[in-house]
Amino acid sequence: MQKLSCLIGAVTLVCGAESMAFDWGATRLVYLRGDGYESPKTTRFEDGKVIVDEAEKNEADIVTFEHVNGTKWGDTFFFLDATNSSTLRDDPYFEFNPRISSKKNLDMDYGSVVDDVLVTLQYNAGKNANPVYLYGLAVDWKVPAFDFVQTHFYLRDDRAIEGTSSQLTVVWSSKFQAGLNLEFSGFLDYATQEGKEATGISVANLLAQPALYALVTDSFAVGLEYQYWSNKYGMEDLQDSVPQLAIRLNL
């Protein structure tokens, strides 16, 4: 019931904001179903790192509410995940990512390769996830056959451990035809090691989620998403390699 209330609250908030000065916007619900998500069963602490000696694999249903909009000053993206699983720890989970555009605010023109350079901020939090603050720059690229390709370069600050690290995020989407109307989209996050031996270390980790959708109608799509996550949660030797059924509804 709490998960459903979070999703309903998010939908209500965004629908109420549709009257605001958005240049454009999109709101979607995504359902994912997969089997093989790893969670730690037995661990040990060595040189400040959590090392997973034994992991257990889980089935999970994940519902994601996501919204993106553009304004006169930039754009904003956020999502909320609700996961139905007895052992996975990331439930619910939230990310908020506003970006300030130099193209819109300073009337910059970067030529035929770069579309825009932006100041980007991000906040990550969850019921079982440490708050993480990210600050940096983003570059939007002009890539033929792609709706967008974005790279984000962050200073990453996990507030539960000492120090900071770096994160690279790449986001993309491309629509094309191959008998059907298709979309290839997804993201990749690579975070470097963060923390100190005395107080705990989050090891370098890579999360990638490419997806291929068949666009059945303008508002409904179905496809396959693949989740690869090495050193999941910053824990050494915890890894996901999970194909996921994906169903997407544009609201």
C-alpha positions in Angstrom: 0.0 0.0 0.0 2.9 2.4 0.8 4.5 1.7 -2.6 1.2 2.4 -4.4 0.7 5.6 -2.4 4.1 6.9 -3.4 3.3 6.3 -7.1 -0.1 7.9 -6.9 1.4 10.9 -5.1 4.0 11.3 -7.9 1.4 11.1 -10.6 -0.8 13.6 -8.9 2.2 16.0 -8.4 3.2 15.9 -12.1 -0.3 16.1 -13.4 -0.9 19.2 -11.3 2.3 20.7 -12.6 1.2 20.3 -16.3 -0.2 23.8 -16.1 3.3 25.2 -15.3 5.5 26.8 -18.0 6.9 23.6 -19.5 8.0 23.9 -23.1 7.6 20.2 -23.4 7.1 17.2 -21.1 6.6 13.5 -21.0 5.3 11.2 -18.2 5.5 7.4 -18.3 4.9 4.3 -16.3 7.3 1.3 -16.8 6.8 -2.2 -15.6 9.8 -4.5 -15.4 9.9 -8.2 -14.6 13.1 -10.2 -14.1 14.6 -13.2 -12.4 18.2 -13.3 -11.2 18.7 -10.0 -9.3 21.5 -10.6 -6.8 21.4 -9.6 -3.1 24.1 -10.3 -0.5 23.7 -13.4 1.6 27.0 -13.7 3.4 29.6 -10.9 3.4 32.9 -10.0 5.0 34.6 -6.6 5.7 38.1 -6.4 4.3 40.3 -3.3 3.8 37.3 -1.1 4.2 35.3 -2.9 1.5 32.2 -5.1 1.8 33.0 -8.3 -0.1 30.2 -10.7 -1.0 31.1 -14.3 -0.5 27.7 -15.7 -1.3 24.8 -14.1 -3.1 21.2 -15.2 -3.5 19.2 -14.6 -6.7 15.7 -13.1 -6.6 12.7 -12.5 -8.8 11.3 -9.0 -8.8 8.5 -6.8 -10.2 9.6 -3.2 -10.6 7.2 -0.3 -11.4 8.9 3.0 -12.4 7.1 6.3 -12.6 9.2 8.8 -14.6 8.8 12.3 -15.8 10.9 14.7 -18.0 10.2 18.3 -19.0 11.9 21.2 -20.7 11.6 24.8 -19.6 13.1 28.2 -20.6 16.1 27.6 -18.4 16.9 23.9 -19.0 15.3 20.5 -18.3 14.4 18.2 -15.4 14.1 14.4 -15.1 13.1 12.3 -12.2 11.9 8.8 -11.5 10.5 6.8 -8.6 11.0 3.0 -8.4 8.8 0.6 -6.4 10.1 -3.0 -6.2 8.2 -6.0 -5.2 10.8 -8.4 -3.8 11.4 -9.9 -0.3 15.2 -9.4 -0.3 16.2 -6.6 -2.7 17.1 -3.5 -0.7 16.4 -0.7 -3.1 12.7 -0.1 -2.5 11.4 2.5 -3.0 14.2 4.5 -4.8 14.2 8.1 -6.2 16.4 10.2 -8.5 15.9 13.9 -9.3 18.1 15.5 -12.0 17.7 19.2 -13.0 20.0 20.7 -15.7 20.7 24.3 -16.5 21.3 25.0 -20.2 24.0 27.4 -21.5 22.3 27.2 -24.9 19.0 28.6 -23.5 20.4 31.0 -20.9 23.4 32.3 -22.7 22.4 31.8 -26.3 25.4 29.7 -27.0 25.9 27.9 -30.3 28.3 24.9 -30.2 28.2 23.9 -33.9 27.4 20.7 -35.7 28.6 18.2 -33.1 27.6 19.6 -29.6 24.0 20.6 -29.1 24.3 22.0 -25.6 26.5 22.2 -22.5 24.7 22.2 -19.1 25.2 22.5 -15.4 23.7 19.3 -14.0 22.7 18.4 -10.4 21.3 15.1 -9.1 19.9 13.8 -5.9 19.5 10.0 -5.2 17.7 8.6 -2.2 15.7 5.5 -1.2 14.3 3.7 1.8 17.4 1.4 1.9 19.8 3.6 0.0 22.2 6.2 1.2 21.5 9.8 0.1 23.9 10.7 -2.8 24.5 14.2 -4.2 26.0 14.7 -7.6 27.3 17.9 -9.2 28.8 18.5 -12.6 28.5 19.3 -16.3 26.6 17.6 -19.1 27.1 17.6 -22.8 24.2 16.9 -25.2 25.5 15.7 -28.6 24.1 15.9 -32.1 24.3 12.2 -33.3 22.6 11.1 -36.5 19.7 8.7 -36.1 19.5 9.4 -32.4 16.8 11.5 -30.7 19.4 12.4 -28.0 22.7 11.3 -26.7 23.8 12.9 -23.3 27.0 12.5 -21.3 27.1 13.7 -17.7 30.4 14.2 -15.7 29.8 14.3 -12.0 31.5 14.8 -8.7 29.7 12.2 -6.5 29.2 12.5 -2.8 27.7 9.5 -0.9 26.8 11.1 2.4 27.2 7.8 4.3 30.9 7.5 3.6 33.9 9.8 3.7 35.3 11.6 0.6 33.9 11.9 -2.9 34.3 10.1 -6.2 33.5 10.6 -9.9 30.6 9.4 -12.0 30.1 9.2 -15.7 26.5 8.8 -17.0 25.5 8.3 -20.6 21.9 8.4 -21.7 20.6 7.7 -25.3 17.5 7.1 -27.4 17.0 6.2 -31.1 13.8 5.4 -32.9 14.0 3.4 -36.2 12.0 0.9 -38.3 12.8 -2.7 -39.0 9.4 -4.1 -40.0 8.1 -2.6 -36.7 8.5 0.9 -35.2 11.4 0.3 -32.7 13.3 2.2 -30.1 16.7 1.5 -28.7 17.3 3.5 -25.5 18.9 3.2 -22.1 21.7 4.5 -19.8 25.1 3.7 -18.4 26.5 4.8 -15.0 30.1 4.3 -14.0 31.1 5.4 -10.5 34.7 5.3 -9.2 35.7 4.1 -5.8 34.6 6.2 -2.8 35.4 6.2 0.9 38.3 5.4 3.2 39.5 2.1 4.7 38.8 3.2 8.3 35.2 4.1 7.7 34.1 2.1 4.7 34.6 2.0 0.9 32.1 1.8 -2.0 34.1 0.1 -4.8 33.9 1.2 -8.4 30.8 -0.1 -10.1 29.1 -0.1 -13.5 25.4 -0.1 -14.1 24.0 -0.4 -17.7 20.4 -0.8 -18.8 20.0 -0.9 -22.6 16.4 -1.6 -23.8 14.8 -2.4 -27.1 11.1 -1.5 -27.4 8.5 -2.2 -30.0 6.3 0.9 -30.3 2.9 -0.7 -30.5 1.0 2.7 -30.4 1.9 6.3 -29.6 1.3 5.6 -25.9 2.2 1.9 -25.5 5.4 0.0 -26.0 6.7 -3.5 -25.0 10.2 -4.9 -25.2 13.2 -6.3 -23.5 15.6 -4.5 -21.1 18.9 -5.9 -19.9 20.4 -4.9 -16.5 24.1 -5.4 -16.0 25.5 -4.2 -12.7 29.0 -5.1 -11.6 29.9 -4.5 -7.9 26.3 -3.8 -7.2 25.6 -1.2 -4.4 29.4 -0.7 -4.3 29.9 -4.2 -2.9 32.7 -6.3 -4.3 31.6 -9.5 -6.3 27.9 -8.7 -6.3 26.6 -8.6 -9.8 23.4 -8.5 -11.8 23.1 -9.9 -15.4 19.3 -9.9 -15.9 17.1 -9.7 -18.9 13.8 -8.0 -18.0 10.4 -7.9 -19.7 9.6 -4.2 -20.2 6.1 -2.7 -20.6 5.8 1.1 -21.0 2.8 3.3 -20.9 2.9 7.0 -21.8 0.5 9.0 -19.6 
